[in-house]
Amino acid sequence: MAAIEWETEETIPAVTRKEATMTNTLTAGQSVKMESGNDEFSEVVPRGKLWDVIQNTRVVERDA
């Protein structure tokens, strides 16, 4: 499994943005699972299908 590489941008006043985009092609029988906090998505690719899974995650960090 490869590490996800973040693109990081810092601005003033103290805001940091991190973003990563990944694309994977899944074949029949493979699964995709995503979790964030208490939310979850989990599905298996049906027979005879290919799924291009494009994930984009953006995190905005601010001072409390």
N, C-alpha and C positions, 0 to 999 in steps of 0.2 A: 504494500500500500504506500503510495507516494504522499509526501507531506503537502498540505495546501499552502500555497504561497500567497500572502496578503500583499496588496498594494496599500501603502500607508501614506496618509496626507495629514499633516498637522497644521492648524491655523491658530490665529489669535482672535478672540479670547479662547484659550484652552479647549479646543475641539479637535479630536482625533478621529479620522475616518479610515476604516479598514474595509477593503473589498476584495472578494475572490470570486472568480467565475470558473466553473469546471464543466466540461462536456464529456459524457460517457455514453457509449452505445451498448445497450443490454439486449441479449437474445432470449428467446423463449425459455422459461424456467428460472431465469435469473430474477433477482428481486431488488427493489429500491426501498430504502427506509430512511426517513428523515425525522429528526427530533429537534424541538426547540422549546425549552421550558417544559410545560405539561402537554404540548401538542405533538402528535405523532402521525406520520403517514407511512404506510407500508403496503406494497403491492407486488405481485409477481407478474412478469411479462407472460401474456398468454401464448399458447402454441401458434406457430406460424407468423409471429409478429416480431418486430425489432422496435425498441424504444430508444430514441435519443433523449437522454436525461441531461438537461442544462440547469445547473444550480448556480444561483447568484446570491451571495451573502454580503450584506453591507452592515457594518457595526459602526455606530456613531457614539463616541465616548465624550462625555462632558464632565466638568467639575460639578460636584454636588452642591 
